[in-house]
């Protein structure tokens, strides 16, 4: 089983993939091509994705039973003792959330106590 997910890719690429795979939702393709066809399709996807992102997941003879490849994703597959895991980038701390936690200067002591539940 092979699944290809496209995000923000040209329509021509989607049309190309429908020759071998079934588009079950916009940008989501599923099918059971041979290994040779799957690798050729993935090369075409990588070449013509443009500014878009792509993900390929397919069954394999491993402990997980599948493997996946990514193209231009911020999430990357990482091998960890034989298992493939996803490494997501850390979200930078937003300055507005840290500023909201501390009271601004000039607030009265009563409002600070009321706001932070100190009585």
GUMAR-415740 format. One record per residue (C-alpha): residue number from 1; x, y, z. Coordinates in nm, 4 decimals, padded with zeros to 6 digits. Each point is the difference from the previous one (the first is absolute). Layout:
N
+-----+----------+----------+----------+
! seq !     east !    north !       up !
+-----+----------+----------+----------+
! NUM !        X !        Y !        Z !
...
+-----+----------+----------+----------+
***
This chain:
119
+-----+----------+----------+----------+
! seq !     east !    north !       up !
+-----+----------+----------+----------+
!   1 !  00.0000 !  00.0000 !  00.0000 !
!   2 !  00.1323 !  00.3437 ! -00.0899 !
!   3 ! -00.1314 !  00.3383 !  00.1136 !
!   4 !  00.1212 !  00.3347 ! -00.1356 !
!   5 ! -00.1174 !  00.3262 !  00.1567 !
!   6 !  00.0577 !  00.3276 ! -00.1855 !
!   7 ! -00.0382 !  00.3491 !  00.1454 !
!   8 !  00.0120 !  00.3145 ! -00.2146 !
!   9 !  00.1242 ! -00.1858 ! -00.3103 !
!  10 ! -00.0788 !  00.0732 ! -00.3664 !
!  11 ! -00.3210 ! -00.1477 ! -00.1433 !
!  12 !  00.2005 ! -00.1685 ! -00.2753 !
!  13 !  00.1816 ! -00.2100 !  00.2560 !
!  14 ! -00.3315 ! -00.1136 !  00.1454 !
!  15 ! -00.1162 ! -00.0967 ! -00.3492 !
!  16 !  00.3237 ! -00.1898 ! -00.0586 !
!  17 ! -00.0470 ! -00.2054 !  00.3174 !
!  18 ! -00.3568 ! -00.0987 ! -00.0925 !
!  19 !  00.1449 ! -00.2218 ! -00.2759 !
!  20 !  00.1188 ! -00.2502 !  00.2619 !
!  21 ! -00.1733 !  00.0941 !  00.3240 !
!  22 ! -00.3549 !  00.0839 !  00.1089 !
!  23 ! -00.0587 !  00.3512 !  00.1380 !
!  24 ! -00.2285 ! -00.0619 !  00.2984 !
!  25 !  00.0092 !  00.3601 !  00.1243 !
!  26 !  00.1583 !  00.3144 ! -00.1422 !
!  27 !  00.3741 ! -00.0630 !  00.0080 !
!  28 ! -00.0257 ! -00.3505 !  00.1515 !
!  29 !  00.0864 ! -00.2901 ! -00.2322 !
!  30 ! -00.0161 ! -00.3694 !  00.0814 !
!  31 !  00.0838 ! -00.3154 ! -00.1929 !
!  32 !  00.2148 ! -00.3086 ! -00.0273 !
!  33 !  00.2632 !  00.0590 ! -00.2708 !
!  34 !  00.3160 ! -00.2061 ! -00.0326 !
!  35 !  00.3182 !  00.1157 !  00.1693 !
!  36 !  00.1446 !  00.1199 ! -00.3298 !
!  37 ! -00.3099 !  00.2083 ! -00.0794 !
!  38 ! -00.0175 !  00.1373 !  00.3568 !
!  39 !  00.3627 !  00.1178 ! -00.0177 !
!  40 ! -00.0580 !  00.1576 ! -00.3432 !
!  41 ! -00.3119 !  00.1772 !  00.1277 !
!  42 !  00.1876 !  00.1340 !  00.3041 !
!  43 !  00.2785 !  00.1382 ! -00.2223 !
!  44 ! -00.2627 !  00.1777 ! -00.2138 !
!  45 ! -00.1680 !  00.1386 !  00.3113 !
!  46 !  00.3294 !  00.1320 !  00.1365 !
!  47 !  00.0902 !  00.1542 ! -00.3342 !
!  48 ! -00.3334 !  00.1721 ! -00.0708 !
!  49 ! -00.1283 !  00.0870 !  00.3484 !
!  50 !  00.1203 !  00.3590 ! -00.0363 !
!  51 ! -00.0781 !  00.1957 !  00.3189 !
!  52 ! -00.2182 ! -00.2842 !  00.1298 !
!  53 !  00.0603 ! -00.2774 !  00.2488 !
!  54 ! -00.0340 ! -00.3742 ! -00.0481 !
!  55 ! -00.0121 ! -00.3105 !  00.2159 !
!  56 !  00.0298 ! -00.3608 ! -00.1153 !
!  57 ! -00.0965 ! -00.2903 !  00.2280 !
!  58 !  00.0161 ! -00.3633 ! -00.1099 !
!  59 ! -00.0055 ! -00.3461 !  00.1480 !
!  60 !  00.3278 ! -00.1767 !  00.0582 !
!  61 !  00.1351 ! -00.3085 !  00.1727 !
!  62 !  00.1031 !  00.1661 !  00.3253 !
!  63 ! -00.1099 ! -00.0040 !  00.3602 !
!  64 ! -00.2306 !  00.2989 ! -00.0577 !
!  65 ! -00.1370 ! -00.1454 ! -00.3222 !
!  66 !  00.0410 !  00.3278 ! -00.1901 !
!  67 !  00.2470 !  00.2732 ! -00.0765 !
!  68 ! -00.0313 !  00.3552 ! -00.1268 !
!  69 !  00.1928 !  00.2734 ! -00.1771 !
!  70 ! -00.0528 !  00.3751 !  00.0087 !
!  71 !  00.0758 !  00.2841 ! -00.2402 !
!  72 !  00.0266 !  00.3619 !  00.1221 !
!  73 ! -00.1673 ! -00.0732 !  00.3348 !
!  74 !  00.1127 !  00.1576 !  00.3250 !
!  75 ! -00.0704 ! -00.3382 !  00.1632 !
!  76 !  00.2702 ! -00.2550 ! -00.0813 !
!  77 !  00.0147 ! -00.3792 !  00.0421 !
!  78 !  00.2700 ! -00.1181 !  00.2403 !
!  79 !  00.1133 ! -00.3595 !  00.0529 !
!  80 !  00.0011 ! -00.0888 !  00.3692 !
!  81 !  00.1196 ! -00.3548 !  00.0716 !
!  82 ! -00.1737 ! -00.1394 ! -00.3070 !
!  83 ! -00.3215 !  00.2012 !  00.0364 !
!  84 ! -00.0709 !  00.3013 ! -00.2143 !
!  85 ! -00.1233 !  00.2933 !  00.2038 !
!  86 ! -00.0888 !  00.3580 ! -00.0954 !
!  87 !  00.2112 !  00.2878 !  00.1229 !
!  88 ! -00.2082 !  00.3147 !  00.0230 !
!  89 !  00.1637 !  00.3414 !  00.0286 !
!  90 ! -00.0285 !  00.1721 !  00.3351 !
!  91 ! -00.2518 !  00.2807 !  00.0177 !
!  92 !  00.1726 !  00.3215 !  00.0975 !
!  93 ! -00.1402 !  00.1570 !  00.3163 !
!  94 ! -00.2304 !  00.2815 ! -00.0937 !
!  95 !  00.0953 !  00.3264 !  00.1685 !
!  96 ! -00.3642 !  00.0942 !  00.0543 !
!  97 ! -00.0686 ! -00.3094 !  00.2130 !
!  98 !  00.2933 !  00.0664 !  00.2330 !
!  99 ! -00.0947 !  00.3671 !  00.0267 !
! 100 ! -00.3563 ! -00.0918 !  00.0932 !
! 101 !  00.1190 ! -00.2111 !  00.2946 !
! 102 !  00.1831 !  00.2831 !  00.1770 !
! 103 ! -00.1961 !  00.3066 !  00.1051 !
! 104 !  00.0981 !  00.3199 ! -00.1710 !
! 105 !  00.1628 !  00.2690 !  00.2141 !
! 106 ! -00.2387 !  00.2545 !  00.1388 !
! 107 ! -00.2718 ! -00.2410 !  00.1078 !
! 108 ! -00.1218 !  00.0371 !  00.3542 !
! 109 !  00.0855 ! -00.2620 !  00.2628 !
! 110 ! -00.3690 ! -00.0843 !  00.0342 !
! 111 ! -00.0414 ! -00.0690 ! -00.3722 !
! 112 !  00.3155 ! -00.2150 !  00.0015 !
! 113 ! -00.1337 ! -00.2020 !  00.2936 !
! 114 ! -00.3398 ! -00.0372 ! -00.1677 !
! 115 !  00.1514 ! -00.0991 ! -00.3334 !
! 116 !  00.2345 ! -00.2647 !  00.1385 !
! 117 ! -00.2286 ! -00.1306 !  00.2749 !
! 118 !  00.2172 !  00.1103 !  00.2917 !
! 119 ! -00.2116 !  00.1080 !  00.2934 !
+-----+----------+----------+----------+
***
